[in-house]
Amino acid sequence: MTVLVEELRDSAQRDGVEKFVVGAVIHSDGSVLVVTRSELDDFLPGIDELPSGGVEVGESLTAALDRELLEEVGFESEVIDGDLL
């Protein structure tokens, strides 16, 4: 799975995509985790969203996802689309 994700990233870069964002749908027993931005946030304060964020230069998509999940919900990913990491 990781190879496919990075191949898609390479293809997007060849097409001129310069900024990448990762996000996660965290679900269990029919429920989905939604996070709420701080009212003090400069960007879209107070909105509800899925955990997500920008990919830093040189960072793999899966590493970025793990970092964002740690920052926003306190744990890393364990399963992506049914594949164990």
N, C-alpha and C positions, 0 to 999 in steps of 0.2 A: 504494500500500500504506500509506504513512504517513497518508494521509487516513482510510482505513478504521480504522486502529489508533486514531487520535485520536477518531473518531466512536464507537468502542466504549468508549473511556475516558469520553467525555461521557455516554454512555448509562448506564454503571455509576455515575457520580457522581450522576446523577438518581435512580438506584435506591438511593442511600445508601451506596455504597462509599466509604470514606474513605482507605484505604491501598492503594497499588499496588506490585506487585513485578514485576520483569522477570527473565527467565532465558533461557539459550541452550543449545541442543543443538549442540555443535561436533563435526562429524564429517568423516571423510575415509577413503576406502577401507574402509568397513565398521567403522571404529573410532570410538568416542565418547570425548571428553575428559571425565573426571570429576575434580573437585578434592576435596581432603581438608581439612577445617577443622583449624586448629591445636588441639592438645590443651589450649592455654591459653585458648582462646576461651570466653567466658561462655555463649554460646548453642550448644548441641549440639556440644561439643568432640569432635574426632576423626571426625565422620561424613563420609562421601563424598556429594557432591552435584554437581549441574550448576552452572556459574557463574550467580549470580543475586544480586539485592539490591533494596533499596527505592528507590522513585522519590521524589526530593526535590520539595518544593513548587515549582511553576512549571516543572518540568523535563518535557520531552517524553519519551514512552516510549522512543523510539529514542536520544535523548541519554542517558537513564539506562542503557540497555543498553550503549552505547559506554563510558560511564564505569565501569560495573561490570566490563566485560570488561578494560578497561585496568588497573583495580585488581587484578583477580584473576588474569588470565592474560597481561597485557602487550600486548594488541592490541585494536583496535576491530573491530566487525563489518564485513563486506564484503557479505554476501548474507543476506537474511532471506526465508525461504520462497521462494527462487528469484528474488527481486527484488533487483537491485543497489541499494545505498543511494547 
